[in-house]
Amino acid sequence: MIDEIPIRTRYQAVRPVLDERGRRLHVAAEAVTAGHGGVAAASRATKVARSTIRRGIKDLKEPGELTGKVRRKGAGRPAVTAKDPTLLGDLRRLLEPAVPAQAGIGDPMRPLRPASKSHKALATALCGMGHKVSASSIPKLLRQL
């Protein structure tokens, strides 16, 4: 019988500082060192799925497959501008009246664009134009402009 308490103790000690790949590899190493029945014992001790541990064991056997990225390419939510290519143009048109024609604060050569409207007001105006956008995504869009 494999003692699960040391496995659980070591895992809980390092878990906060590991990313998902590090957790997978740590639990897989625990399972391998435990020997026969190690996958089941490590799964019970750490509450990590057996399939995840098996994937970690595979990664330990073939370390060349590990790249610098934790997630696969293309993972995550697509950018708002990728789904709605006209969004930046409409946002630019909403901001144009707020940019004075004089050189200085509204100088087009300046990297930052002044916006006198709140993020919520800009999001509401863009939604009125038929875009699906929230106020929390406005700062990213402003940086892209």
N, C-alpha and C positions, 0 to 999 in steps of 0.2 A: 504494500500500500504506500502511495506517495504522500508525503506530508505537504499539505497545501498551505499551511500557515506561513512558512518562509517565502514561498512563491508570492503569496498575497502581500506580505510585508515589504518585500523588495519592489514589487510592482507599484504599490501605493507610495513608496518613497520617491520613485523616479517619474511617475506618471505626470505630475504637473509641468515638468520641463520638457516633455517629449511631444513631438508632433504625431500625427496619426501613423506615419511610417515607422517612427521610432518606437511607438507603443507596440505595433505589430511585430517588429523585429525583436524587441525585448521579450515579449510573451512567447514568441517562437523559440528563442534561445532557451528560455526556461523549460519549454516543452521538450526540446531536444535533449537537454541535460538531464531531465527526469527519466528519460528512457521510455520503456514500454508503458503505455497508458499516460504519457506525459501531456499529450494534446488535451485529453479529457480533464486531467487534473489542473492544467493551466487554465483551461476554459472555466472550470468551476471556481478556481481561486480568484481570477481576474474579471470574470463576467465578460470576456471577449469571446466572440463566436468562434466555433471550431473552424469554420471556413476561412476566417481571417487568420487564424493561427497557421493553418495549412498554407495559405498564401505567403505568410511570413517565412515559413520553413523553406518554401520554394525560393524566396528571395535570398535567404541565407545560403542556399546551395548554388545559386547563380547570381553573385553580386554584380556582375557586369550589366545586368538588366536594370539596375537601379540608376536613375539619372538624378540630376540635381533638383528636379521638381518633385513635389509630394503628390500632386494630382496629375491625372492624365491631361494631355493637350485638349483644349476645347471644353474643359469642365467649367462649371459656373454659369451664371446667368448671362445671356448675351447683352451687349450694351444697348441702351435705349436708342442711340443713333443708328445702330445696325438694323433695328426693327423699323425705325421711322426716319428715313434719310432726310426728310424735309424739316425735321424738328429744329435743327440749328439755324436754318435760314429764317424760320418764323420767329425764333427767339431773337435773332439779330435784328429783325424788323421791329420787334417790340421795344428793343433797347435803343434804336436809332433816334427816336424823338428825345431821349434823355441825354444824348451826346451833343453838347454845344458845338457850333460850327467853328468857333474861334480856336486857334492853336493854344495849347496849354493843357487844361485838365481833360479835354476831350480829344486830344491829339491822336489821330489814328495810328501813329507810330508807337504810342504807348502800349505796353503789353497788357495792362489792366483796363477793363472797360467799366466805367462807373454805372451803377444801376441804382436809380432812386426808388425803384419798386421793390417790394419785399419778395422773398422767394415764393410765398404763398400766392401773392397777387400775380406773379409771373406764371406760376403753375395753373392758376385759375384761367388766365387769359389763354394759355396754350391749350387747355382742355376745351375752352370755348371754340378754338380753331379746329378741334377734332383730334388732338393728340392725347395719348394716354401717358401722363407724366405726373409725378408727385412733387411736392415742395422740397423734399429731401434730395431729389436728383438735380435740382436747379444749380447748386454750387458746382457740381462736376461739369455741367453743360456750360456754365459761365467760364470755367477754366479752359474749356476747349475753344471758346471764342477768343 
